[in-house]
Amino acid sequence: MLRTLHQKLSSPERRKPSPSETKRRQTQKQTTARLNREKIDLQRQAKLRLQTSRQEQIAKTKEEVMLAQNRAIHERLERAAVAREAKLKSVAKKAENEARKVNEVQFINEMTEQDRTAQLHKKLEDGEKRRLVFIGSIREKAEKQNERVEARRLREEDRERQLREAMQKRHEEAERRKAEALEEQRRKLDEMVIEASAKVSERRTEMEKEREAKLALQRERAERAEQERRSWSAEEEAAEKARFAEEVTRSAEEMQIREKQMKKRARKVKARIASLSDPQETLSASSQGKSILFPTLLAVCTGNSRTSTIVAEEISPDLLTAYLRARSERDESLTQAKRFPSIYWESALAFF
């Protein structure tokens, strides 16, 4: 291997060329390069000439095509102008015919409209006449109706006035009876108060007498005890004093209890008098009495003319009706459900 490498390195081809050889080679390369450049320039010029001739041919062809198109367009425009003139003439003629037809139709429509307007005016005049006649009849009927309504209103007002007067009289009578009853109750309560006061005074006198008797008895016992004290021992004397003090205390407590009971009774009587003098409580008691009495009367009188006649002598049926209507509006059916159930309310209203 080393031998082969030596042969390659020592080969005559690897020797350095001489300057003349180098110059010759360089000159030859430049000549070859110049010839190649000239050849390439000739080829480029030939190619440019070919492209120029082609472009001229294309431009000439385009110009010929453009001229042909312009001639065709000009001819087409001329034909279109001729056709347009002919079309305009035909359209003008047709429009003239249509205008003449329109004028004829318009004239016919005007005549028809005039005829229709005349008929409409005639119908309107006839309708106005009928309307005036109808309005006159309606006004006459309305006046008669107003007269009847006014007469009915006057009768209703008169009846309501009479009813109010009757109700006012009944109310005044009821108030008078209520005042008399209240006065009677007050008188009885005054008598009860006077009687209670007399009893209290009498009882107080009796209690004073009893207390004086007890005190006298106690003094007598004390005197006897004083007389016998000398013979008593100290223990017996203490026991006697304790018993005497206990009796005195018990007597005082009994008197206090009796005084408290009498005062309590007096307060109750005064409270009863004050409650009777309170109008609100009196009204409440009256309402409670109505809620008990009126349902019973309604249950007894509904559907029974004889009983209703007897009850009407004492209580007005209007009061029962007003009471039932008021309870119906407030739906107070629980208070009187047992005496007069709500299913009979409508029949009761119809009956009364």
C-alpha positions as CSV (number, residue, x, y, z in Angstrom):
1,M,0.0,0.0,0.0
2,L,2.9,2.4,0.8
3,R,4.5,1.5,-2.4
4,T,1.4,2.3,-4.4
5,L,1.1,5.7,-2.6
6,H,4.7,6.4,-3.4
7,Q,4.2,5.6,-7.1
8,K,1.2,8.0,-7.2
9,L,3.1,10.8,-5.5
10,S,6.2,10.3,-7.8
11,S,4.1,10.1,-11.0
12,P,5.2,12.6,-13.8
13,E,1.6,13.8,-14.1
14,R,1.9,15.4,-10.6
15,R,4.8,17.5,-11.6
16,K,4.3,21.3,-11.6
17,P,3.8,22.7,-15.2
18,S,6.1,25.3,-16.6
19,P,5.1,29.0,-17.0
20,S,4.8,28.7,-20.8
21,E,2.6,25.7,-20.4
22,T,0.5,27.5,-17.9
23,K,0.1,30.6,-20.2
24,R,-0.8,28.4,-23.1
25,R,-3.5,26.6,-21.1
26,Q,-4.8,29.9,-19.9
27,T,-4.9,31.4,-23.4
28,Q,-6.7,28.3,-24.7
29,K,-9.3,28.6,-21.9
30,Q,-10.0,32.2,-22.6
31,T,-10.3,31.5,-26.3
32,T,-12.8,28.7,-25.7
33,A,-14.8,30.9,-23.3
34,R,-14.9,33.8,-25.9
35,L,-16.2,31.5,-28.5
36,N,-18.8,30.1,-26.2
37,R,-20.0,33.7,-25.3
38,E,-20.2,34.6,-29.0
39,K,-22.2,31.5,-29.7
40,I,-24.6,32.2,-26.8
41,D,-25.0,35.9,-28.0
42,L,-25.9,34.6,-31.5
43,Q,-28.5,32.2,-30.1
44,R,-30.0,35.0,-27.9
45,Q,-30.2,37.4,-30.8
46,A,-31.9,34.7,-33.0
47,K,-34.4,34.0,-30.2
48,L,-35.1,37.7,-29.8
49,R,-35.7,38.1,-33.5
50,L,-38.1,35.1,-33.5
51,Q,-40.0,36.6,-30.5
52,T,-40.2,40.0,-32.2
53,S,-41.6,38.5,-35.4
54,R,-44.1,36.5,-33.4
55,Q,-45.3,39.6,-31.5
56,E,-45.6,41.5,-34.7
57,Q,-47.7,38.7,-36.1
58,I,-49.9,38.6,-33.0
59,A,-50.4,42.4,-33.0
60,K,-51.3,42.3,-36.7
61,T,-53.8,39.4,-36.0
62,K,-55.3,41.3,-33.1
63,E,-55.7,44.4,-35.1
64,E,-57.5,42.5,-37.9
65,V,-59.8,40.9,-35.3
66,M,-60.5,44.3,-33.7
67,L,-61.3,45.8,-37.1
68,A,-63.7,42.9,-37.9
69,Q,-65.4,43.3,-34.5
70,N,-65.8,47.0,-35.0
71,R,-67.3,46.5,-38.4
72,A,-69.7,43.8,-36.9
73,I,-70.7,46.1,-34.0
74,H,-71.3,49.0,-36.4
75,E,-73.5,46.9,-38.6
76,R,-75.3,45.6,-35.5
77,L,-75.9,49.1,-34.2
78,E,-77.2,50.2,-37.6
79,R,-79.7,47.3,-37.6
80,A,-80.7,48.0,-34.0
81,A,-81.3,51.7,-34.9
82,V,-83.5,50.7,-37.7
83,A,-85.4,48.2,-35.6
84,R,-85.7,50.8,-32.8
85,E,-87.3,53.3,-35.1
86,A,-89.7,50.7,-36.3
87,K,-90.5,49.6,-32.8
88,L,-91.0,53.2,-31.7
89,K,-93.4,53.8,-34.5
90,S,-95.4,50.7,-33.7
91,V,-95.4,51.6,-29.9
92,A,-96.6,55.1,-30.7
93,K,-99.3,53.8,-32.9
94,K,-100.4,51.3,-30.2
95,A,-100.2,54.0,-27.5
96,E,-102.4,56.2,-29.6
97,N,-104.9,53.4,-29.9
98,E,-104.8,52.7,-26.2
99,A,-105.2,56.3,-25.3
100,R,-108.3,56.5,-27.5
101,K,-109.6,53.4,-25.8
102,V,-108.8,54.9,-22.3
103,N,-110.6,58.1,-23.2
104,E,-113.6,56.1,-24.2
105,V,-113.5,54.0,-21.0
106,Q,-113.0,57.1,-18.9
107,F,-116.0,58.8,-20.5
108,I,-118.1,55.7,-19.9
109,N,-116.9,55.6,-16.2
110,E,-117.7,59.3,-15.7
111,M,-121.2,58.8,-17.0
112,T,-121.6,55.7,-14.8
113,E,-120.3,57.5,-11.8
114,Q,-122.6,60.5,-12.3
115,D,-125.5,58.1,-12.5
116,R,-124.4,56.3,-9.4
117,T,-123.9,59.6,-7.6
118,A,-127.3,60.7,-8.4
119,Q,-128.8,57.4,-7.2
120,L,-126.7,57.6,-4.0
121,H,-127.9,61.2,-3.3
122,K,-131.4,60.1,-3.7
123,K,-130.9,57.1,-1.3
124,L,-129.3,59.4,1.2
125,E,-132.1,61.9,1.1
126,D,-134.6,59.0,1.6
127,G,-132.5,57.6,4.4
128,E,-132.3,61.0,6.1
129,K,-136.1,61.4,5.9
130,R,-136.5,57.9,7.5
131,R,-133.9,58.7,10.1
132,L,-135.7,61.9,11.1
133,V,-139.0,60.0,11.4
134,F,-137.3,57.3,13.4
135,I,-135.5,59.8,15.7
136,G,-138.8,61.6,16.3
137,S,-140.5,58.3,17.3
138,I,-137.6,57.4,19.6
139,R,-137.6,60.8,21.2
140,E,-141.3,60.5,21.8
141,K,-140.9,57.0,23.3
142,A,-138.0,58.3,25.4
143,E,-140.0,61.2,26.8
144,K,-142.8,58.8,27.7
145,Q,-140.3,56.4,29.3
146,N,-138.7,59.3,31.2
147,E,-142.1,60.4,32.5
148,R,-142.8,56.8,33.7
149,V,-139.4,56.5,35.3
150,E,-139.8,59.9,37.0
151,A,-143.2,58.8,38.3
152,R,-141.8,55.5,39.5
153,R,-138.9,57.3,41.1
154,L,-141.3,59.7,43.0
155,R,-143.3,56.7,44.1
156,E,-140.1,54.9,45.3
157,E,-138.9,58.0,47.1
158,D,-142.3,58.4,48.8
159,R,-142.3,54.7,49.8
160,E,-138.7,55.0,51.1
161,R,-139.5,58.1,53.0
162,Q,-142.5,56.4,54.6
163,L,-140.4,53.4,55.3
164,R,-137.7,55.5,56.9
165,E,-140.2,57.3,59.0
166,A,-141.7,54.0,60.2
167,M,-138.2,52.6,60.9
168,Q,-137.4,55.9,62.7
169,K,-140.5,55.6,64.8
170,R,-139.8,51.9,65.6
171,H,-136.2,52.8,66.4
172,E,-137.3,55.6,68.7
173,E,-139.8,53.3,70.4
174,A,-137.1,50.6,70.8
175,E,-134.7,53.2,72.2
176,R,-137.4,54.4,74.6
177,R,-138.1,50.9,75.8
178,K,-134.4,50.2,76.1
179,A,-134.0,53.4,78.1
180,E,-136.9,52.4,80.4
181,A,-135.4,48.9,80.9
182,L,-132.0,50.4,81.6
183,E,-133.6,52.9,84.1
184,E,-135.5,50.0,85.7
185,Q,-132.2,48.0,86.0
186,R,-130.5,51.0,87.5
187,R,-133.3,51.5,90.0
188,K,-133.1,47.9,91.0
189,L,-129.3,48.1,91.3
190,D,-129.6,51.2,93.4
191,E,-132.0,49.4,95.7
192,M,-129.6,46.5,95.8
193,V,-126.8,48.9,96.7
194,I,-128.8,50.5,99.4
195,E,-129.9,47.1,100.8
196,A,-126.3,45.9,100.6
197,S,-125.1,49.1,102.4
198,A,-127.7,48.6,105.1
199,K,-126.6,45.0,105.5
200,V,-123.0,46.1,105.7
201,S,-123.8,48.7,108.3
202,E,-125.9,46.2,110.3
203,R,-123.2,43.6,110.0
204,R,-120.6,46.1,111.1
205,T,-122.7,47.0,114.1
206,E,-123.1,43.3,115.0
207,M,-119.3,42.9,114.6
208,E,-118.7,45.8,116.9
209,K,-121.1,44.4,119.5
210,E,-119.4,41.0,119.2
211,R,-116.0,42.6,119.5
212,E,-117.2,44.6,122.6
213,A,-118.6,41.4,124.1
214,K,-115.4,39.6,123.4
215,L,-113.4,42.4,124.9
216,A,-115.7,42.4,128.0
217,L,-115.3,38.7,128.3
218,Q,-111.5,39.1,127.9
219,R,-111.5,41.8,130.6
220,E,-113.5,39.6,132.9
221,R,-111.2,36.7,132.2
222,A,-108.3,39.0,132.9
223,E,-109.8,40.1,136.2
224,R,-110.4,36.5,137.2
225,A,-106.9,35.7,136.1
226,E,-105.6,38.6,138.2
227,Q,-107.4,37.3,141.2
228,E,-106.2,33.8,140.7
229,R,-102.7,34.9,139.6
230,R,-101.3,34.7,143.1
231,S,-102.1,31.0,143.3
232,W,-100.8,30.1,139.8
233,S,-97.4,29.1,139.0
234,A,-95.2,30.9,136.5
235,E,-95.9,28.3,133.7
236,E,-99.6,28.5,134.0
237,E,-99.5,32.3,133.9
238,A,-97.5,32.2,130.7
239,A,-99.9,29.6,129.1
240,E,-102.9,31.7,130.0
241,K,-101.3,34.8,128.5
242,A,-100.5,33.0,125.3
243,R,-104.0,31.6,125.0
244,F,-105.4,35.1,125.6
245,A,-103.2,36.6,122.9
246,E,-104.2,33.8,120.5
247,E,-107.9,34.5,121.0
248,V,-107.4,38.2,120.5
249,T,-105.4,37.6,117.2
250,R,-108.0,35.1,115.9
251,S,-110.8,37.6,116.6
252,A,-109.0,40.4,114.8
253,E,-108.3,38.1,111.8
254,E,-112.0,37.1,111.6
255,M,-113.0,40.7,111.6
256,Q,-110.5,41.6,108.9
257,I,-111.8,38.7,106.7
258,R,-115.4,39.8,107.1
259,E,-114.5,43.4,106.2
260,K,-112.7,42.2,103.1
261,Q,-115.7,40.2,102.0
262,M,-118.1,43.1,102.5
263,K,-115.7,45.4,100.5
264,K,-115.5,42.9,97.7
265,R,-119.3,42.6,97.5
266,A,-119.6,46.4,97.4
267,R,-117.0,46.6,94.5
268,K,-118.9,44.0,92.5
269,V,-122.1,46.0,92.9
270,K,-120.4,49.2,91.8
271,A,-118.8,47.5,88.8
272,R,-122.3,46.1,87.8
273,I,-123.7,49.7,88.0
274,A,-120.8,51.0,85.9
275,S,-121.3,48.3,83.3
276,L,-124.9,49.1,83.0
277,S,-124.2,52.7,82.5
278,D,-121.7,51.9,79.6
279,P,-123.6,52.2,76.3
280,Q,-121.0,50.1,74.4
281,E,-121.5,47.1,76.8
282,T,-125.3,47.6,76.7
283,L,-125.1,47.5,72.9
284,S,-122.9,44.4,73.0
285,A,-125.4,42.7,75.3
286,S,-128.2,43.7,73.0
287,S,-126.4,42.2,70.0
288,Q,-125.8,39.0,71.9
289,G,-129.5,38.9,72.8
290,K,-130.4,39.4,69.1
291,S,-128.1,36.6,68.1
292,I,-130.1,34.3,70.4
293,L,-133.6,35.7,70.0
294,F,-133.8,36.5,66.2
295,P,-132.6,33.1,64.8
296,T,-135.2,31.4,67.0
297,L,-138.0,33.7,65.8
298,L,-136.9,33.2,62.2
299,A,-137.0,29.4,62.6
300,V,-140.5,29.6,64.2
301,C,-142.0,32.1,61.7
302,T,-140.6,30.9,58.4
303,G,-143.3,29.2,56.4
304,N,-145.9,29.7,59.2
305,S,-148.2,32.6,58.6
306,R,-150.2,32.3,61.8
307,T,-147.0,32.4,64.0
308,S,-145.7,35.3,61.8
309,T,-148.8,37.3,62.5
310,I,-148.6,36.8,66.2
311,V,-144.9,37.7,66.3
312,A,-145.5,40.7,64.0
313,E,-147.6,42.3,66.8
314,E,-144.6,42.5,69.0
315,I,-141.6,42.7,66.6
316,S,-141.6,44.1,63.1
317,P,-140.7,41.6,60.3
318,D,-138.4,44.3,58.8
319,L,-136.1,44.0,61.8
320,L,-135.9,40.2,61.2
321,T,-135.2,40.7,57.5
322,A,-132.6,43.4,58.1
323,Y,-130.9,41.1,60.7
324,L,-130.9,38.2,58.3
325,R,-129.5,40.2,55.4
326,A,-126.8,41.7,57.6
327,R,-125.7,38.2,58.7
328,S,-125.9,36.9,55.1
329,E,-123.5,39.7,53.9
330,R,-121.1,39.0,56.7
331,D,-121.6,35.2,56.4
332,E,-122.0,34.8,60.2
333,S,-123.5,31.3,60.1
334,L,-121.7,29.8,63.0
335,T,-123.5,31.8,65.7
336,Q,-127.0,30.8,64.6
337,A,-126.2,27.4,62.9
338,K,-128.0,25.4,65.6
339,R,-131.2,27.6,65.8
340,F,-131.6,28.5,62.1
341,P,-129.2,26.9,59.5
342,S,-128.0,29.0,56.6
343,I,-129.7,26.7,54.0
344,Y,-133.0,28.2,55.0
345,W,-131.9,31.9,54.8
346,E,-133.0,32.5,51.2
347,S,-136.5,30.9,51.8
348,A,-136.8,33.1,54.9
349,L,-136.0,36.3,53.0
350,A,-138.5,35.3,50.3
351,F,-141.2,34.6,52.9
352,F,-140.8,37.9,54.8
